[in-house]
Amino acid sequence: MKKVFVMATVVFILLLTSCNKNDDDNSQDPLIGVWNYKSVSYINDTGETVNVNYDDCEKKSTYEFTADGKFKDTYYVSVENECLKDGEDPGTWKKSADKVYEIKSADVSFSGEIKFSGNTITINFDDDGEPYIAVFEKK
């Protein structure tokens, strides 16, 4: 589950940066900020979309992208009805082409397109051959 969460985070980051209002040096990359999971789903062997259910605690997990090219994903889990921070995974990110981002950490290695729409991003990625769709919302 943590691997899927990490991959969804990476995909999310990529989606955030796909739409820039300006390409000049004064514009800030739209990926910069703190993002929360909105939804994650995958397509099963029969072609059906299956939603991955996260509890309220897991939904507190965040992905933070900073202007200096660093990112940090922070995980939360429910243990005996208590919401606990499960860890942080630091890494780096960069925009490699128009709408294409590279995100790397100990648990994640992602390179792909991120789709922006308002305060949300959508990231499509594969995990062990299964296609996933992750949607994140800017905090």
C-alpha positions in Angstrom: 0.0 0.0 0.0 2.9 2.4 0.8 4.4 1.8 -2.6 1.1 2.6 -4.3 0.8 5.7 -2.1 4.4 6.8 -3.1 3.8 6.2 -6.8 0.5 8.1 -6.6 2.4 11.0 -5.0 5.0 11.1 -7.7 2.3 11.0 -10.4 0.5 13.8 -8.6 3.5 16.0 -8.6 3.9 15.5 -12.3 0.3 16.4 -13.0 0.6 19.7 -11.0 3.2 21.1 -13.2 1.7 20.4 -16.6 0.0 23.7 -17.1 1.9 26.9 -16.7 0.3 30.4 -17.1 3.7 31.8 -18.1 7.0 30.3 -19.2 9.0 33.4 -18.2 11.5 33.5 -15.4 9.1 35.3 -13.1 6.4 32.6 -13.0 6.4 30.0 -10.2 6.0 26.3 -11.2 2.4 25.3 -10.3 3.7 22.1 -8.7 5.3 24.1 -5.8 3.2 23.7 -2.7 1.6 21.1 -0.5 -0.8 18.5 -2.0 -3.2 16.0 -0.5 -4.7 12.9 -2.0 -8.1 13.4 -3.4 -8.6 9.9 -5.0 -6.6 7.0 -6.3 -8.0 4.3 -8.6 -6.7 1.5 -10.8 -8.0 -0.5 -13.7 -8.3 -4.2 -12.9 -7.8 -7.2 -15.3 -11.4 -6.9 -16.6 -11.0 -3.2 -17.4 -13.1 -1.9 -14.5 -12.0 1.1 -12.5 -11.5 0.3 -8.9 -11.2 3.0 -6.2 -8.6 2.7 -3.6 -10.2 3.6 -0.2 -8.1 5.7 2.2 -9.4 6.4 5.7 -9.5 10.0 7.0 -6.1 9.5 8.7 -4.4 8.3 5.5 -5.9 11.3 3.7 -3.8 13.6 5.9 -0.7 12.4 4.1 0.9 15.2 2.1 3.3 15.8 -0.7 5.3 19.0 -0.5 7.3 20.5 -3.5 9.6 23.4 -2.9 11.1 25.9 -5.3 14.6 24.5 -4.7 13.7 21.2 -6.4 13.1 19.2 -3.2 10.0 17.3 -2.2 8.8 15.4 0.8 6.0 13.0 1.2 4.6 12.5 4.7 2.6 9.4 5.5 -0.1 8.9 8.2 -1.7 5.6 9.3 -4.4 4.6 11.7 -3.3 2.4 14.6 -5.9 1.4 17.1 -8.1 4.3 16.3 -5.2 6.8 16.5 -3.8 8.7 13.6 0.0 8.5 13.6 2.7 9.9 11.4 4.2 6.9 9.7 7.2 8.6 8.1 8.7 11.0 5.6 10.4 10.3 2.3 12.5 13.2 1.1 13.5 13.4 -2.6 14.0 15.7 -5.6 11.9 16.9 -8.5 12.5 18.8 -11.7 10.6 19.8 -14.8 12.3 18.1 -17.7 10.0 19.3 -20.6 6.7 21.0 -21.1 4.3 19.2 -18.7 6.9 16.5 -18.0 8.4 16.0 -14.5 10.9 13.8 -12.9 10.4 12.9 -9.2 12.9 10.7 -7.3 13.3 9.5 -3.8 14.3 6.3 -2.0 10.8 4.8 -2.8 9.8 6.6 -6.0 11.2 7.1 -9.5 8.8 8.8 -11.8 9.1 10.6 -15.1 6.0 11.6 -16.9 3.2 14.1 -17.7 1.2 15.8 -15.0 -2.2 17.2 -15.9 -3.4 20.4 -14.2 -6.9 21.5 -13.7 -7.5 24.4 -11.2 -6.3 23.3 -7.8 -6.0 19.6 -8.8 -3.5 17.5 -10.6 -4.0 14.1 -12.2 -1.1 11.6 -12.6 -1.3 8.3 -14.5 1.3 5.7 -13.6 1.9 1.9 -13.6 2.6 -0.1 -10.5 3.7 -3.7 -11.3 1.9 -3.5 -14.6 -1.4 -2.1 -13.3 -2.4 1.3 -14.5 -3.3 3.8 -11.7 -4.8 7.2 -11.7 -4.1 9.6 -8.8 -5.7 12.9 -8.2 -4.3 15.4 -5.8 -5.7 18.7 -4.4 -3.6 21.7 -3.4 -3.8 22.4 0.3 
